[in-house]
Amino acid sequence: MGYLAVLVGIFLIYLPYLILFVLLLITAGILYLLLLPFALLIRKLRRTRPRPSQDSSWILTPPDRQPTDQILLPRRHNAAPQ
């Protein structure tokens, strides 16, 4: 009976904290449900922002460099020099 009395006593001591914890969880859930439409609206507005048009006219312009310019490719670090 002593163990049962200790368990009931500890439960009664921590009962206000348990009630507070449950109330905070319920409040957080209610706030989440209330703010969910606004979060979805903001997400939708951020995704549907008009993107700047891609101007591809630079492809058709003549190159600024001479044809004799060489494009140097990077060597691997472990490759021996040739």
GROMACS elastic network, one bead per residue, 0.5 to 0.9 nm:
[ bonds ]
;  ai    aj funct       b0    kb
    1     4     6  0.51667   500
    1     5     6  0.61904   500
    1     6     6  0.86773   500
    2     5     6  0.50642   500
    2     6     6  0.62205   500
    2     7     6  0.86705   500
    3     6     6  0.50881   500
    3     7     6  0.61978   500
    3     8     6  0.86508   500
    4     7     6  0.50781   500
    4     8     6  0.61798   500
    4     9     6  0.84915   500
    5     8     6  0.51788   500
    5     9     6  0.60218   500
    5    10     6  0.85901   500
    6     9     6  0.50093   500
    6    10     6  0.60830   500
    6    11     6  0.84451   500
    7    10     6  0.52216   500
    7    11     6  0.60625   500
    7    12     6  0.85611   500
    8    11     6  0.50192   500
    8    12     6  0.60996   500
    8    13     6  0.85800   500
    9    12     6  0.50993   500
    9    13     6  0.61445   500
    9    14     6  0.87028   500
   10    14     6  0.61941   500
   10    15     6  0.83332   500
   11    14     6  0.53001   500
   11    15     6  0.57644   500
   12    15     6  0.50099   500
   12    16     6  0.79216   500
   13    16     6  0.73236   500
   13    17     6  0.84643   500
   14    17     6  0.53541   500
   14    18     6  0.62780   500
   14    19     6  0.87406   500
   15    18     6  0.50330   500
   15    19     6  0.61208   500
   15    20     6  0.85390   500
   16    19     6  0.51009   500
   16    20     6  0.61014   500
   16    21     6  0.85783   500
   17    21     6  0.60511   500
   17    22     6  0.85825   500
   18    21     6  0.50590   500
   18    22     6  0.61898   500
   18    23     6  0.85340   500
   19    22     6  0.51862   500
   19    23     6  0.60910   500
   19    24     6  0.85733   500
   20    23     6  0.50641   500
   20    24     6  0.60994   500
   20    25     6  0.86251   500
   21    24     6  0.51274   500
   21    25     6  0.62654   500
   21    26     6  0.87100   500
   22    25     6  0.50944   500
   22    26     6  0.62321   500
   22    27     6  0.85797   500
   23    26     6  0.50864   500
   23    27     6  0.60475   500
   23    28     6  0.85183   500
   24    27     6  0.50002   500
   24    28     6  0.60187   500
   24    29     6  0.85247   500
   25    28     6  0.51309   500
   25    29     6  0.62052   500
   25    30     6  0.86807   500
   26    29     6  0.51161   500
   26    30     6  0.62203   500
   26    31     6  0.86404   500
   27    30     6  0.51267   500
   27    31     6  0.61262   500
   27    32     6  0.84966   500
   28    31     6  0.51255   500
   28    32     6  0.60380   500
   28    33     6  0.86264   500
   29    32     6  0.50240   500
   29    33     6  0.62234   500
   29    34     6  0.86154   500
   30    33     6  0.51534   500
   30    34     6  0.61646   500
   30    35     6  0.86446   500
   31    34     6  0.50121   500
   31    35     6  0.60612   500
   31    36     6  0.83853   500
   32    35     6  0.52510   500
   32    36     6  0.58664   500
   33    36     6  0.52078   500
   33    37     6  0.78321   500
   34    37     6  0.70163   500
   34    38     6  0.81987   500
   35    38     6  0.53846   500
   35    39     6  0.63124   500
   35    40     6  0.87892   500
   36    39     6  0.50572   500
   36    40     6  0.61780   500
   36    41     6  0.85758   500
   37    40     6  0.51192   500
   37    41     6  0.61097   500
   37    42     6  0.86516   500
   38    42     6  0.61371   500
   38    43     6  0.85086   500
   39    42     6  0.51935   500
   39    43     6  0.61299   500
   39    44     6  0.85806   500
   40    43     6  0.50395   500
   40    44     6  0.60898   500
   40    45     6  0.85737   500
   41    44     6  0.50821   500
   41    45     6  0.61173   500
   41    46     6  0.85902   500
   42    45     6  0.50659   500
   42    46     6  0.61364   500
   42    47     6  0.86535   500
   43    46     6  0.51881   500
   43    47     6  0.62818   500
   43    48     6  0.87764   500
   44    47     6  0.52062   500
   44    48     6  0.62101   500
   44    49     6  0.87622   500
   45    48     6  0.53715   500
   45    49     6  0.63912   500
   46    49     6  0.56537   500
   47    50     6  0.86332   500
   48    51     6  0.84804   500
   50    53     6  0.87499   500
   51    54     6  0.87077   500
   52    55     6  0.89049   500
   55    58     6  0.73812   500
   56    59     6  0.58199   500
   56    60     6  0.77945   500
   57    60     6  0.54991   500
   57    61     6  0.68327   500
   58    61     6  0.52862   500
   58    62     6  0.84647   500
   59    62     6  0.81560   500
   60    63     6  0.89623   500
   61    64     6  0.88710   500
   62    65     6  0.89208   500
   63    66     6  0.77103   500
   63    67     6  0.88904   500
   65    68     6  0.82624   500
   65    69     6  0.68714   500
   66    69     6  0.57560   500
   67    70     6  0.79894   500
   72    75     6  0.89844   500
   74    77     6  0.89448   500
   75    78     6  0.84835   500
   75    79     6  0.70026   500
   75    81     6  0.87992   500
   76    79     6  0.53403   500
   76    80     6  0.86368   500
   77    80     6  0.81445   500
   79    82     6  0.88466   500
